[in-house]
Amino acid sequence: MIKVIQKSKALGLLLFIFLFSGHQLYAADEITFTAKAPSSVEMESQFEVAYTVNTNQVNDFRAPSFDNFDVLIGPSRSVQSYTSIVNGKTSHVNNMTYTYILMPKKEGTFTLPGASVTIKGKSFTSNSLSIKVLPKDKSGNSNQQQGSSRSNARGGQISSSDLFLVGNLSKTKVFEQEAVLLTYKLYVASVSVSSIRPVKIPDFSGFHSQELDLSNSDRWDLENYKGRNYRTAVLQQVVLYPQRSGKLTIEPAQYEVSVEQPMEIDDPFDAFFNMRTSNTVRKNISSPNITVDVSSLPSGKPLDFSGAVGNFNLSASINTQEVKANEAITIKLVLSGTGNIKLISNPEVNFPSDFEIYDPKVEDQFRITANGLSGNRVIEYLAIPRHEGNFKIEPIKFSYFDLKSKSYKTLTTQEFSLKVTKGEGAGNGTGAVVGNYTNQEELKILAEDIRFIKMNDVELYPREQFFYGSWGYRLLFIIPSLVFLVFLIIYSKRVKQYSNTAFVKTKKANKVAKSRMKSAAKLLHSGSKELFYNEVLRGLWGYISDKLTIPLSKLSKDNIEEELNNSGVSPDLTADFIRTLNECEFAKFAPGEDDQAMDKILQDATEIIGRIENSIKIN
């Protein structure tokens, strides 16, 4: 037994080693090697370049040449190991990072080639990096200016040169429907920003707008603006399509920025116990007005021009070139390119006149870029030929305004030939009616240009005999008028009756009582004794209350007997009703009542209500 257990443990250990090694092999197939560094740096400032590979089994690491930078520190190597569990799947990650501290030698934009590593005899190369080196900030040349900046921040004064918002257009002169990119960028210097909140976004009157998704972009960057280096953040990017010509003005955007300002602390003990070294100041900033000069599209527009502006391609295909009558064909158009593709009409297919045409199926696959929407639109036209024959489907045309050549261009597809053979239910040229689903009001009668002459006998009447003015003509007016008058009298009488609440309750008393007796019958079969007797009693008392229009709170056995006698009910029938009430109330509290006794009480109650209904007289 011990040997069996030891063998099982050994097999389990081998299986674990196999799975673990398999996992390591699988991980080795998914090697990632990335380089990371800031996109902009300042002269005489240090910055970090990090190369990370997702394994610790690196045999050889080779960094690129840092010709335009001084290497201050590096390479320093660090290893990070962790285990993650996602959806029940466990993965072990070992990251190895090689880090350099660099300082730029001169201004300009420089490219760092990718580094290389060797892992189990296989070579991997990281991505390259583009680094822009900005000139040294002119405002920071002297310690006096830096001190002045700090004193302004401490004093609660945030100048317009330290914090401002700029709206930039990719173009200021465009054509109608030409895409233009609007970017709102925040510039920050000498202050610390903790939060940014939009207060007012322009409505972009005169434009069709589509916002770019900035959720995956880096928030902050460094930029030299008018001789000063600023930390910048792109807050919003919008692609605008001008809808009319002329000078269009974009109203200012407004944001609320929370700035952390250092506190003036005279007592160090107070600073220690308060644990606060800064105050939060909220400042509203606005961008200036922006004007766009929009030119009209030139004259000479093609007849099929639908407002497309940009650069496009068009292709067409047909699913078959031979089909039976009453079977569907599909023509697929693919319109691709960049521009205002979402705002244009679909190219139209001119099918033969006796084809049944359905609304096209349209599928858009777009992405927003700085030049407008880019992608394709797939349009599928479905049509059904109703007659046999050989047909031609004309080439499909699509016209657009090309921004590069500033001229109109027309794209044309090939012509399609379609052979339609006789099918089940196909037309035979004997006057079939074909509906055109693109315009339901258009109907065409086929093979009936000349109608046949009637050959049967025709009955003729003298010219003087007219139906107008005859007795039959008069009766057509008199009889409906009399019927309407009788209906109006009966309807008015019923409206008057049913407006009387007491009359309605009296009229429906028997119906309500029967409904309660049916509910009691269901309770009888379910064995609910107390509920059964309650329902029977409610039916008896409720019937008399509704029939005699006496509220339940004012009913008693004495006045029931008196009221029934006054309403023409015989004394014997009244006595039977009172007796039925008494039996029901007694049986409700009597122990051991069987189903047969309950059934008898239900029959007696139903019968007594019917007898009173037939004999009672209501004034």
C-alpha positions in Angstrom: 0.0 0.0 0.0 2.9 2.4 0.8 4.5 1.6 -2.5 1.3 2.4 -4.3 1.0 5.8 -2.5 4.7 6.6 -3.3 4.1 5.8 -7.0 1.1 8.0 -7.1 3.1 10.9 -5.5 5.8 10.3 -8.0 3.3 10.4 -10.9 1.7 13.6 -9.5 5.1 15.2 -9.2 6.0 14.3 -12.8 2.7 15.6 -14.0 3.2 18.9 -12.2 6.7 19.2 -13.6 5.3 18.5 -17.1 2.5 21.0 -16.8 4.8 23.7 -15.3 7.4 23.1 -18.1 4.6 23.2 -20.7 3.5 26.5 -19.2 7.0 27.9 -19.3 7.3 26.8 -23.0 3.9 28.4 -23.7 5.1 31.6 -22.0 8.3 31.6 -23.9 6.3 31.7 -27.2 4.6 34.9 -26.0 7.7 37.0 -25.3 7.1 40.7 -25.1 10.0 43.2 -25.1 9.1 46.8 -24.8 11.0 50.1 -24.4 9.5 53.1 -22.6 10.7 56.7 -22.2 9.1 60.2 -22.1 8.3 61.6 -25.6 9.6 65.1 -24.7 12.4 66.2 -22.3 14.2 69.4 -21.5 17.8 70.3 -22.0 20.0 69.7 -19.0 17.3 67.5 -17.4 17.7 63.8 -16.6 15.2 61.2 -17.8 14.7 57.4 -17.6 14.7 54.8 -20.4 13.4 51.4 -19.4 13.6 48.1 -21.4 11.3 45.4 -20.1 11.0 41.7 -21.1 8.5 39.3 -19.6 10.9 36.6 -18.6 14.0 36.3 -16.4 15.7 33.8 -18.7 17.7 36.5 -20.6 21.1 35.4 -21.9 22.3 38.5 -23.6 21.0 42.1 -23.5 22.3 44.7 -25.9 21.3 48.4 -25.7 21.2 50.7 -28.7 23.7 53.5 -29.2 22.9 56.7 -27.2 24.8 59.0 -29.5 22.8 62.2 -28.7 22.6 61.5 -25.0 25.0 61.2 -22.0 24.5 58.0 -20.0 24.6 59.0 -16.4 23.5 55.6 -14.9 23.0 52.2 -16.4 22.2 49.7 -17.2 20.6 48.8 -13.8 18.8 45.5 -13.8 15.7 44.6 -11.7 13.4 41.6 -11.6 9.7 41.6 -10.7 7.8 38.4 -10.1 4.1 38.0 -9.4 1.2 35.5 -9.9 -2.2 36.6 -11.4 -5.4 34.7 -11.4 -7.9 35.8 -14.1 -11.2 33.8 -14.6 -9.7 30.9 -12.7 -6.6 30.8 -14.9 -3.3 31.1 -13.0 -0.3 32.7 -14.7 3.2 33.4 -13.4 4.9 36.5 -14.6 8.6 37.3 -14.3 9.6 40.7 -15.7 13.2 41.8 -16.1 13.8 45.5 -16.6 17.1 47.3 -17.8 17.1 51.0 -16.8 19.2 53.9 -18.0 19.4 57.5 -16.8 20.2 59.8 -19.7 20.7 63.5 -20.3 20.4 65.1 -23.7 23.4 66.7 -25.4 21.5 69.0 -27.8 18.1 70.1 -28.9 16.1 68.3 -31.6 14.1 65.2 -32.2 16.0 61.9 -32.0 15.2 58.2 -32.5 16.5 55.5 -30.3 16.7 52.2 -32.1 15.3 49.1 -30.4 17.4 47.1 -27.9 17.9 43.3 -28.4 17.9 40.3 -26.1 18.6 36.6 -26.6 16.3 34.1 -24.9 17.0 30.4 -25.3 19.0 31.0 -28.4 16.2 33.2 -30.0 16.7 36.9 -30.5 14.0 39.6 -29.8 14.0 43.3 -30.5 12.1 46.0 -28.7 10.3 49.0 -30.2 12.2 52.1 -31.1 11.7 55.4 -29.3 11.3 59.0 -30.6 12.4 61.6 -28.1 12.0 65.4 -28.6 14.6 67.5 -26.7 13.2 71.0 -25.9 15.3 74.1 -25.1 15.8 75.1 -21.5 12.9 77.0 -20.1 13.7 80.8 -20.4 11.6 81.5 -17.2 13.9 79.3 -15.2 17.2 80.8 -16.1 17.5 82.8 -12.9 16.8 81.8 -9.3 15.1 85.2 -8.8 12.4 84.3 -11.4 11.9 80.9 -9.9 11.5 82.4 -6.4 9.0 84.9 -7.8 7.0 82.1 -9.3 6.9 80.3 -6.0 5.9 83.4 -4.1 3.0 84.0 -6.6 1.8 80.5 -6.1 2.0 80.9 -2.3 0.2 84.2 -2.4 -2.8 82.6 -4.2 -2.1 84.4 -7.5 -2.2 82.1 -10.5 -1.3 84.1 -13.6 -2.6 83.5 -17.1 0.9 82.5 -18.2 1.0 79.7 -15.6 -2.3 78.1 -16.5 -4.3 78.5 -19.7 -6.3 76.6 -22.3 -5.7 76.7 -26.1 -7.9 75.5 -28.9 -6.0 74.5 -32.0 -7.4 73.7 -35.5 -5.5 71.4 -37.9 -6.7 73.8 -40.7 -8.2 77.2 -40.7 -9.3 77.2 -44.4 -11.4 74.3 -45.5 -14.2 73.3 -47.9 -17.7 72.4 -47.0 -17.8 68.9 -45.5 -14.0 68.7 -45.2 -12.9 67.3 -41.9 -10.9 69.6 -39.5 -9.5 68.5 -36.2 -10.1 70.7 -33.1 -7.8 70.0 -30.1 -8.3 71.6 -26.7 -4.9 71.5 -24.8 -4.2 72.6 -21.2 -0.8 74.3 -20.6 0.6 74.2 -17.0 3.7 75.8 -15.5 4.7 76.5 -11.9 1.6 75.0 -10.4 0.4 71.5 -9.5 -2.9 70.4 -11.0 -5.0 67.8 -9.1 -8.2 67.6 -11.2 -9.8 68.9 -14.4 -13.5 69.2 -15.0 -15.4 70.4 -18.1 -17.8 73.3 -17.4 -19.0 74.3 -20.9 -18.4 72.5 -24.2 -19.3 74.4 -27.4 -22.3 73.2 -29.3 -20.4 73.5 -32.6 -23.2 75.3 -34.5 -22.7 75.0 -38.2 -20.7 71.8 -37.9 -21.3 68.1 -37.7 -19.0 66.9 -34.8 -17.5 63.6 -33.7 -15.3 63.3 -30.7 -12.2 61.2 -30.6 -11.6 58.7 -27.8 -8.7 59.8 -25.6 -9.1 57.2 -22.9 -6.0 55.2 -23.9 -3.7 58.2 -24.6 -1.0 59.5 -22.3 -2.3 62.3 -20.2 0.7 64.6 -19.8 3.5 65.7 -22.1 6.1 68.4 -22.3 6.0 71.2 -24.8 8.0 74.5 -25.5 5.5 77.3 -26.1 6.6 80.9 -26.7 10.0 80.2 -25.2 8.7 78.5 -22.1 8.3 74.8 -21.3 4.9 73.7 -20.2 3.4 70.4 -19.1 0.5 69.9 -21.5 -2.6 67.6 -21.5 -4.9 67.1 -24.4 -8.4 67.4 -22.9 -10.6 66.9 -25.9 -10.3 66.3 -29.7 -13.2 66.7 -32.0 -13.5 66.1 -35.8 -15.7 68.9 -37.3 -17.4 68.8 -40.7 -18.6 72.4 -41.8 -22.1 72.2 -43.1 -22.2 75.7 -44.7 -19.8 78.1 -46.3 -18.6 81.4 -44.8 -16.7 82.3 -41.6 -17.9 80.0 -38.8 -17.0 80.8 -35.2 -16.5 78.2 -32.5 -17.4 79.5 -29.1 -14.9 79.1 -26.2 -14.7 75.9 -24.2 -14.5 76.3 -20.4 -12.9 74.0 -17.8 -12.5 74.1 -14.0 -9.0 73.2 -12.9 -8.1 72.4 -9.3 -4.6 73.6 -8.4 -2.7 72.6 -5.3 -0.9 75.7 -3.8 1.8 75.3 -1.0 0.8 76.9 2.3 2.9 79.4 4.1 4.0 77.7 7.3 5.7 79.7 10.0 5.5 77.2 12.9 7.0 73.7 12.0 5.1 72.1 14.9 1.8 73.4 13.4 2.7 71.9 10.1 3.6 68.6 11.8 0.2 68.3 13.6 -2.0 69.6 10.9 -0.5 67.3 8.3 -1.3 69.8 5.5 1.2 71.6 3.3 -1.1 72.9 0.5 -4.5 74.4 -0.3 -6.8 73.5 -3.2 -7.7 76.5 -5.4 -10.3 76.1 -8.2 -9.8 78.2 -11.3 -12.0 78.5 -14.4 -10.1 78.8 -17.7 -11.5 79.4 -21.2 -10.2 79.0 -24.7 -10.4 81.9 -27.1 -12.9 82.1 -30.0 -11.8 80.2 -33.1 -12.8 81.2 -36.6 -12.9 78.8 -39.6 -13.0 80.1 -43.1 -15.2 77.6 -45.1 -15.3 77.8 -48.9 -18.1 76.5 -51.0 -17.6 73.5 -53.2 -16.8 74.5 -56.8 -19.3 74.4 -59.5 -19.7 71.5 -62.0 -21.1 69.0 -59.5 -22.0 65.6 -61.1 -25.7 64.7 -61.2 -25.2 61.9 -58.7 -23.1 63.9 -56.3 -24.5 63.5 -52.7 -22.0 65.7 -50.8 -19.1 63.2 -50.4 -15.8 65.0 -49.6 -12.5 63.1 -49.1 -10.9 60.2 -50.8 -13.0 57.1 -51.7 -13.0 53.7 -53.5 -16.0 51.7 -54.7 -16.3 48.0 -55.6 -19.3 45.9 -56.5 -20.0 42.2 -56.8 -23.1 40.0 -57.6 -23.7 36.6 -55.9 -24.8 34.9 -59.2 -25.2 35.6 -62.9 -27.9 33.0 -63.5 -31.0 32.6 -61.4 -34.5 31.3 -61.8 -37.5 33.7 -61.8 -38.8 34.5 -58.2 -35.4 33.7 -56.7 -33.4 36.5 -55.0 -30.1 38.0 -56.2 -27.7 40.2 -54.1 -25.5 43.0 -55.3 -22.8 43.9 -52.7 -21.2 47.4 -52.8 -18.2 48.3 -50.7 -17.5 52.0 -50.3 -14.2 52.6 -48.5 -11.9 55.6 -47.8 -11.6 58.6 -45.6 -13.9 61.6 -45.3 -17.5 62.4 -44.4 -18.5 58.9 -45.3 -21.2 58.8 -42.5 -23.0 61.8 -43.9 -23.4 60.7 -47.5 -26.1 58.8 -49.4 -25.7 55.2 -50.5 -24.8 54.6 -54.2 -28.0 53.4 -56.0 -28.4 50.4 -58.2 -30.6 50.7 -61.3 -32.4 47.3 -61.5 -34.6 46.4 -64.5 -38.2 47.7 -64.2 -39.9 44.4 -63.4 -37.5 43.5 -60.6 -38.9 43.5 -57.0 -36.4 45.6 -55.0 -36.0 45.7 -51.2 -34.4 48.2 -48.9 -30.6 47.7 -48.7 -28.8 46.2 -45.8 -26.1 48.6 -44.6 -23.1 47.8 -42.3 -20.6 50.5 -41.3 -17.1 49.8 -40.1 -15.5 53.2 -39.3 -12.9 54.7 -37.0 -12.4 58.3 -36.2 -9.1 59.8 -37.3 -7.7 63.4 -37.5 -8.7 63.4 -41.2 -12.2 62.3 -40.6 -14.0 58.9 -40.6 -11.9 56.1 -42.1 -13.1 52.7 -43.0 -15.8 51.2 -45.2 -19.5 50.9 -45.7 -20.9 47.6 -47.0 -24.3 47.9 -48.8 -26.2 44.8 -49.9 -29.1 45.2 -52.4 -31.6 42.4 -52.6 -33.8 42.1 -55.7 -36.1 39.4 -57.1 -36.6 39.0 -60.9 -40.2 38.0 -61.7 -39.8 37.1 -65.4 -37.3 35.0 -67.4 -34.9 36.6 -69.9 -31.5 38.2 -70.2 -31.0 41.4 -68.2 -28.3 44.0 -67.9 -27.6 45.8 -64.6 -26.1 49.2 -65.4 -22.7 50.2 -63.8 -23.1 51.8 -60.4 -21.7 55.3 -60.1 -20.5 57.3 -57.1 -19.2 60.9 -57.3 -17.1 62.8 -54.6 -15.0 65.9 -54.2 -11.3 64.9 -54.0 -9.4 67.2 -51.6 -6.0 66.5 -53.0 -6.8 67.5 -56.6 -9.6 69.8 -55.5 -11.9 68.4 -58.3 -14.9 66.1 -58.6 -14.2 62.4 -59.4 -16.7 59.7 -60.4 -16.1 56.1 -59.5 -17.8 53.5 -61.8 -18.2 49.8 -61.3 -18.5 47.1 -64.0 -21.8 46.2 -65.7 -23.5 42.9 -64.6 -25.2 40.5 -67.0 -28.0 38.3 -65.5 -29.7 35.4 -67.0 -33.1 34.6 -65.6 -34.6 31.2 -66.4 -38.2 30.1 -66.0 -39.0 29.3 -62.4 -41.9 28.2 -60.3 -44.6 30.9 -60.3 -42.8 33.0 -62.9 -44.7 35.3 -65.2 -45.9 34.1 -68.6 -46.7 37.4 -70.2 -50.5 37.2 -69.6 -50.9 40.4 -67.6 -49.1 39.8 -64.3 -48.9 42.8 -62.0 -45.5 43.4 -60.6 -45.0 45.7 -57.5 -41.9 47.9 -57.3 -41.0 47.9 -53.6 -38.9 51.1 -53.9 -42.0 53.0 -54.8 -45.2 51.3 -53.8 -47.3 53.8 -55.8 -45.8 52.7 -59.1 -47.6 49.8 -60.7 -47.0 48.5 -64.2 -49.5 46.4 -66.2 -47.5 44.0 -68.3 -48.9 42.6 -71.7 -52.1 44.7 -71.6 -51.4 47.6 -73.8 -54.7 46.9 -75.7 -57.7 45.5 -73.8 -60.1 43.0 -75.3 -63.6 44.1 -76.6 -66.5 42.8 -74.5 -68.4 40.1 -76.4 -71.2 39.3 -73.9 -74.8 40.8 -74.0 -75.2 44.3 -72.6 -78.4 45.4 -70.9 -79.5 48.9 -71.9 -81.9 51.3 -70.0 -83.9 54.2 -71.4 -82.3 57.6 -70.9 -85.2 59.0 -68.9 -85.0 56.4 -66.2 -82.8 57.4 -63.3 -82.5 56.1 -59.7 -82.1 59.6 -58.5 -85.4 61.0 -57.2 -87.2 57.6 -57.1 -88.9 56.2 -54.0 -86.0 53.8 -53.6 -83.6 56.7 -53.5 -85.7 58.5 -50.9 -86.0 55.3 -48.7 -82.2 55.1 -48.6 -82.3 58.4 -46.6 -85.5 57.8 -44.6 -84.8 54.3 -43.2 -81.2 55.0 -41.9 -82.5 58.3 -40.3 -85.3 56.4 -38.4 -82.9 53.7 -37.3 -80.5 56.3 -36.0 -83.3 58.1 -34.1 -84.5 54.9 -32.4 -80.8 54.1 -31.5 -80.3 57.6 -30.1 -83.5 57.3 -27.9 -82.5 53.9 -26.5 -78.9 55.0 -26.0 -79.9 58.2 -24.1 -82.2 56.2 -21.8 -79.4 53.7 -21.0 -77.0 56.5 -20.3 -79.4 58.1 -17.9 -80.0 54.8 -16.2 -76.3 53.9 -15.8 -75.5 57.3 -14.5 -77.6 56.3 -11.4 -75.2 54.4 -9.1 -78.1 52.8 -7.2 -79.7 51.5 -10.4 -76.4 50.0 -11.5 -75.8 48.3 -8.2 -79.3 46.9 -8.3 -78.9 45.8 -11.9 -75.7 43.9 -11.1 -76.6 42.5 -7.7 -77.5 39.1 -9.0 -74.4 38.9 -11.2 -72.1 39.8 -8.3 -73.8 37.3 -6.0 -73.4 34.5 -8.6 -69.7 35.3 -8.8 -69.3 35.0 -5.1 -71.1 31.6 -5.1 -68.6 30.4 -7.7 -65.7 31.5 -5.6 -67.3 29.7 -2.6 -67.6 26.5 -4.7 -63.8 26.6 -5.4 -63.1 27.1 -1.7 -65.4 24.1 -0.9 -63.4 21.8 -3.2 -60.1 23.1 -1.7 -61.3 22.3 1.9 -61.1 25.9 3.2 -64.1 25.8 5.5 -63.9 29.2 7.2 -63.2 31.0 3.9 -66.0 29.1 2.3 -68.6 30.3 4.8 -67.3 33.8 4.7 -67.7 33.9 0.9 -71.3 32.6 1.1 -72.2 35.1 3.8 -70.7 37.9 1.8 -72.7 36.8 -1.2 -76.0 36.8 0.7 -75.5 40.0 2.6 -74.0 41.7 -0.5 -76.9 40.7 -2.7 -79.5 42.2 -0.4 -77.4 45.4 0.1 -77.0 45.9 -3.7 -80.6 44.9 -4.5 -82.3 47.1 -1.9 -79.5 49.9 -2.1 -79.0 49.7 1.6 -75.4 50.0 2.9 -74.0 46.9 4.7 -73.5 48.9 7.8 -77.2 49.6 8.1 -78.4 46.1 7.3 -79.8 43.7 10.0 -82.1 40.7 9.9 -85.0 42.8 11.1 -84.9 45.5 8.5 -84.1 42.8 5.8 -87.3 41.1 6.6 -89.2 44.4 6.5 -87.6 45.6 3.3 -88.1 42.3 1.4 -91.8 42.3 2.4 -92.2 45.9 1.2 -90.5 44.9 -2.1 -93.1 42.2 -2.9 -91.2 39.2 -1.6 -93.5 36.7 0.1 -93.2 36.1 3.9 -92.3 32.5 3.3 -89.4 33.4 0.9 -88.2 36.0 3.3 -88.2 33.5 6.2 -86.2 31.0 4.0 -83.6 33.7 3.3 -83.3 34.5 7.1 -83.1 30.8 7.8 -80.3 30.3 5.3 -78.3 33.2 6.8 -78.7 31.6 10.3 -77.6 28.1 9.1 -74.6 29.6 7.4 -73.5 31.6 10.5 -74.1 28.6 12.8 -72.2 26.1 10.5 -69.2 28.5 10.3 -68.4 28.0 13.9 -69.8 24.4 14.3 -67.0 21.8 14.5 -66.7 18.9 12.2 -68.9 20.1 9.3 -68.5 17.7 6.3 -68.4 18.5 2.7 -72.0 17.3 2.2 -73.4 19.9 4.6 -71.3 22.6 3.1 -72.5 21.7 -0.4 -76.2 21.8 0.8 -75.7 25.3 2.3 -74.1 26.5 -1.1 -77.1 25.1 -3.0 -79.6 26.7 -0.6 -77.9 30.1 -0.8 -77.8 30.0 -4.6 -81.4 28.9 -4.9 -82.7 31.5 -2.5 -80.9 34.3 -4.3 -82.5 33.1 -7.6 -86.0 32.9 -6.1 -85.7 36.5 -4.6 -84.4 37.8 -8.0 -87.5 36.4 -9.7 -90.0 37.8 -7.2 -88.6 41.1 -6.0 -90.0 44.3 -7.3 -87.8 47.4 -7.2 -89.5 50.8 -7.5 
